[in-house]
Amino acid sequence: MSDPIQTGWGALTPVIAGGDPDLKAKTERAFARCFAGVEGELALSHLRGLTLDRALGPNSTDAALRHLDGQRCLVLHIQSLIDRGRGLS
């Protein structure tokens, strides 16, 4: 039998979501440190430019729209980890 955390709907749940609160806080602080400073802000700005600040044209395929939406979701998740790691939310 396969591990439900690694397959199916379980694969969509972050490992830290229901686990050790210390691991969750450590992960958030790690993201805050990774994206701290001028270089971290430059990298995050680049990710925002590729995803959040971009619009696809009216002839875009459903697959392209879904792909971009997934990328946006990931960038917003990274931003939320950073904010929580910095104590902003």
N, C-alpha and C positions, 0 to 999 in steps of 0.2 A: 504494500500500500504506500502511496506517495505522501510526502509531507504536505499538509494543506497550506502551510505558510509559503511554500515555494511554487505551488501550482494553483491553477484556477483563480478564484476570487481572492484567495489568501495572498497571492503574489502581489496584489494591489495594495496591501496593507503594509505600511512601513514597519520594519522590525522593531523600532523603538516606540511605536505607538502604544502598545499595551504592556510594555516591559518595564524594566528598571528605570525609575525616574531620574536616578543619577546619570544613567547612560544618555537619556534624553537631554538633560541639561549640559552634559559634556559635549554632546554632538552640536547643540545650538551654539555653545561657546567656541567650538572648533570652527564652525562656519563664520562666526563673527570675526575670529582671528584671521582666517584665510582671506576674507574680503576687507580687511582693515587697511588703512593707509592709502597712499596714492595709487599704487599698483592694483590693489584690490578693488578700489573704486573704478579704476579704468576697466578692469575685467568685467565688473558688474555692469558698467555702462555699456560695454560692448554687447553683453548678453541682452540687455534691455533693447538696444538698438536693433538687434537681429530679430527680436520677438515682439515685445510690447509696443514699440514705436514703428511697427511695420504693418502695412495693410496690403492684402492681396487684391488683385483686380477682379472685375465681375466675371471674367472667363475662367477663374480658378476652379480646379476640380474639387470635388468633395474630399478626396484624399489629401490634397494640398491644404485645404482649410483645416481638416482634422489634425494633420501633422503640425501645422503652425500653432493650433490651439494647444496641443500637447506640449510643445516647446514653451509656450507662454505659461502654462500651468507649472512646468518645472522651474522656470525663472522666478515666478511668484512664490513657489515653495521655498526656493533658496533664499529669497528676500525675507520671507517670514522667519526662517531659521536664524538669519542674521539679526533681524530685529529682536527676536526673543533672546538670542545670545548676548545682545547689547543691553537687554533689559528695557527695550522700548515698547514691548507689548506683552 
